[in-house]
Amino acid sequence: MNRIRQMNVPLYVGFFLVLVFIFLAIAGPKIAPHSLDHKVEVEYQVIDGKGIVVAPPVEPFTVPAYPLGTDKFGYDLVTKLLHGAKYTIGIAVVTALLKMVTGSIIGLYAGTLKSESSWWKAVENSVSYIPAFLILYFVLQPITINPDLESMKLIFIFIILMTILSLPSTIASVRKQTREIVKKEYVDVARTLGARRNRLVWKHIFPQLKEGLLIMFVMEIVFVMTVMGQLGIFHLFMGGTIKQTNPTLYLSMTNEWAGLIGQSRGHIFGNQYILMVPLVALVLATSSFVLLARGLQNHFQTDCQKAPWIPTGSSSHQPLPKVKMKIGKRITVTPGFIIMAVFLFVFTAGLVLVMGEVV
């Protein structure tokens, strides 16, 4: 019992849930029970020996063919979720990784400079007080509703804008951590022995930051999902918004989850399940990445506690088992290696999900 309590539960649960959502994003359209254009018509069905009239909207758990129900137009909610998962997960992963890779490289090299540029610090401080949502809203609003551009182009614009707006904060964080490491004696020794900047960055500084950067990457995915949800509330859906009049309706062109929430917000007073189904899906996806980040933090803190001269917070969680397998002469497989490999897979999957529609 004590061993179970000491397990790093957030890591295992978060890791499992993230893999589940990645699987749904990749295989969602293949395992969807219906096609996107399939809709429920008013019909008579016999269910459990009883004859009932099926008409939209179908409530959850009343008709086996539609386990989570349908919207008011008769479209299956499970099918829409599975088709939209690749956009929700893919956009978040690609945006977060692009921002982390670019910001980390710039921050690492900026942190090794002898003096800090006052103009860049001013940019960092000013941008940090500007909500990214406001800029995204005013830039995307004219081109997102009834757009002339294709969905993939709109998604590409969002990824670039989101990366640019959040890049200064990422650079600032990495730069400040780098400057603290540069002050260490072993860095001075390496510089004295003739190590050039590239070697200092990638051989002496980056290894000390890689765990923190991995956690930052996971949390950036959560941040992107949050911004997508905020835009969705204001009818700015990833991939485009179709606006209809008489009555006024806003429909997502890609069925990404934030868009499904935004187009269903009017159901808060009736047929609430149409709103709650995509909302619960987005909350679960966000929570899974939060759990994974918390679990990784616990794991890395536990590892560092083995070196008492490294100040860390307290943690009672057990680290991943220290299993090492040698493949060939140079490659050693460790839990950290496996985690990095999985995230490379997540990025590749996200890139395929976002760009797959182009072909």
N, C-alpha and C positions, 0 to 999 in steps of 0.2 A: 504494500500500500504506500509506504514512504517513497519507494522508487517511482511509483506512478505520479505521486504529487511533485516529485522533483523533475519529472520529464519536462522538456521544453515544448509544452502543448501548443502554444501559438505558432511555433515553427512547423510542426507536423501538420496541424490542422490547416494553417494558411497555405502551406506548400501543396497539400492535397487539393484544396479548393481552387487554387490558382490553376493547377493542372486540369481540373474539371472544366473551368471556364475556357481555358485555351482549347481543350478538346471540343467543346461546344462551338467555339468560334470557328474552328477549322472544319468540323464535320457537320455543323448545324444544318446547312441547306440539304445535305444528303440524308439526314435522319429526320427531317421535318415530316410530320404526318400528312401534310397537304401541300399543295402548291400555293404560291402567293395569291393567285387569282381565284382560288377556290373560295366560295362563300356559301353560307347556309341559306337555303330557301325554305319557305314555309312548307313543311311536309309532315306526314303522319308516320311515326315510327313505333315499333313494338320494343320496349325495353323492360327486361325482367318480367315478361309476361303481361305487361300493361301497355296499352296503347296511349301514346301522348302526341300532342302536336308540337313539333320543334320549330321555333321561329326565333330570329335574332332580336335582341341579344340573348345568347344561350348562357345561363349561369354555370359557374364551375361545378364539376362533379355531378352533373345531371345527365349528360349525354357522354357515353364512353369515347366517342370519336373526337370530342372536344373537351379534354380533361380540365383545362383552365378557362373554358368558356370562349365566347366570341365577343367582338365589339358590336356596336349597334348596327353595323353594316353587314354583319355575318361572317367576318373574317376571323379565322382561328388565331387566338392569342399565342399559343405555343409556336405555331409556324412563324408568326411575325417575330417573336423573340429569337428563334433559332436563326432566322435570316439576318436579323439585325445585330447579332452578337459579334460577327466578324468586324463590323464597323466600330462598335463600341470598344471592344478590346484592342483591335488593331490600331485604331487612331491613337488611343492612349499610350500604347507601348511604343509605337514609332515616334510620337512626339516627345515622350519622356527620354527615350534613348538618344535621339538627335540632340536634344538640349543638354543631356549629361555628357555626351562625348565631346561636343563643341565647347561647352562651358568648362569641362575638366581640363582639356588641353590648354585653353587660353589661361585658365586660372593657375595651372601648374607652372607655366612659363612666366606669367606675370608675377607670381609669388617669389620667383628666384631673382627678380630685378633688384638692384641695390637700393633704388629709391622708388617711392610710390608716386604716381602721377596724380596731382591734385584734381585735374579735370575729370579723370576717370572715377575718382572717389565721389566727386560731385554728381556724376551720372548715376552711380550706384545708389547714392542716398536719395536722389530725386525720383528715380524709377521705382524704388522700393515702396514709395508712398502712393503710387498710381495703381489702382486696381486694374488688372489685365482685362477683367470682364467689361469695363466701360469702353475701352478702346476697341475690343473685339466686337462689341455690340454695334457701335457706330460705323465700323468698317464693314462688317458682314451684313448688316441689315439691308442695305440697298441691293446687294447681289445674291442674297440667299432666298428671299421670298419671290416665288414665281421666277426662278432664275433662267437666264439665257445660257449660262455655263453648264457643262456636264457635272454630274455629282462628284466624280473623281477630281476634277479641277477645283471645285469648292473645298473638298477635303484637303487637297494639297495647299490651298491658300490658308486654311485654318492652321495646318501643321506649321507652316512657315511663320505665320503671324504669332502663334503661341510660342514658338521657339524664340523668336526675336524678343518678345515682350518679357519672357521669363529668364532670358540668358544673363542679364546683368547680375541678378541675385545668385545664380549658380556660380558665375565667375567669382563674385565677391566671397562666397563661402569657401570655395576651393582655394582662392588666393590667400585668404587669412589663415587657413590651416597650413598651407604650404610655407608661409612666412614663419610660422611657429616651428616647423620642422627644420627649416634652413638654419635656425639658430642652434641646432644640436651640434655637439662636438664631432660626431662621426661624419656629418656633412662637411664641416671645416677640414677634417682630416682628408676626406676624399678630394676636396677641392685643392688642398695643398699637394696631394700626390699627382695632380694633373688631370683630374676628371673634368671633362667638358660638361656644358650645361645639359646636353641630351642624356648623358650618362647619369648625372646627378638627379635629373627628373625621373627617369624610368627605372633606375637601379636602386636609388636611395630614398626618394621621396614618395613616388607612387605606391610602392609596396606598403608604406605606412598608412596610406589613405584608401586603399582599395576596398576595405570592409565598409568604411563610412560612405564611400561613393556608391556601393551596391545598395545600401539602405536608402540613400538619397534617391537612387533610381526608382526603387519601388514606391517611395512616397511621392515622387513626381507623377507616377502613373495615377495615383489617387487624386492628386491635384488636378490633372487634366480631366479626369472623369468628373470631378466636382464642377469645373468650369463648363464642361459640356452640359451638365445638368442645369446650371444657372442659365445658360443660353437657351436650353430647351424650354424652360419656364416662360421665356419671352418669345417663343415660337421661332427661334433661330436654330434649325435642326441641321446636324451634320449631313452634308450631301444635298441640301436644298429643302425648301418648304413650299408646298403647294397650297395656295390660298384660294378658297372658294367662297363665293358670296351667295346670299339668299338660300339658306342661312350662311353666316360666316363660319368657315371651317379652316383649320390649319392641319395639313397632313404631311407626315415625313415621307420623303422620297426613298429613303434607305431603310426605314424601320429600325434605326439605331435606338437604343433604349431610352436615352434622354428625350429623343423626339417622340417616342410613344408616350412618355410621361407628359410632355408638353401638350400634345394633341388631345390628351384624355383628361386634362385638369378640370374640365367642366363637369366631369362625372363625380366630383367630390360630394355632390348632393344627391346623386342617384346612380345606381349600378356602379358602386364604388370599386368593385373588383376590376373593372376595365382600367382604372388608374392604379390600383394596388399591385396588379401582377407585374407590370414593367418596373414599378417603383421598388418592389421587393427584390427583383432581379438585379437592379442597379446597386441597391444597398448591399446585397450579398457580395457582388463583385468587388465593390469598394472595400468592404470589410475584410474580404479574403486577402487583399494586398496589404491592408493595415496589419492584419495578423501576421503575415509573412515578414513584414518589416520589423515588427516587435520581436518575433522569434529570432530573426537574424541578429538583432541587437543583443538579445539575451545570449545567444550562442557565442558571439564575438567577445562579449564582456567576460563570459566564463573562461574562455581561452586565455584572455589577458590576465586573469587573476592568478594564473600559474607563475607569472613573473611579478613578484611583489613590488618591484621598483617602478612598475607602470601603474599610475593611479587610475582606478576604474570604479564604477559604481558597484554596489553589492548585487549579487544574483545567486539564487539557489538552484538554478536550472543546470541540468547536466548537459555537457556539450555532445555533439554528435560523436559516435564512436570513432576512435582514431584508427581507422582501417586504411592501410596503404597497400596498393597493388602496383607493382612495377610492370610497365608495358615496354618492352625493349630496354634500351640502356638509359634513356633520358626522360621518359615520361613516367611520373608517379601520380597515381590516381588517389586523391584524398577527398573528404567531404566537401572542402572548399572548391576543389576542381570540379566536382559534380555539380555544385550549385551554380558555378559560373557557366558550365556547359549547358545547364538547363535554361539559364537566362539568355544565352546566345540562341538557343532554340526558340525561346519565347519571342525574341526580337525578329528572328527569321520568319517565324509564323505570322507575326504582326505585319511585317513587310509584305508577305505574300497575300495576306488578307486585304490589305489596303490597296495594293497595286494589281491584284488578280483580276479586277474588273476591267482594267485597261485593255487587256488582250481580247 
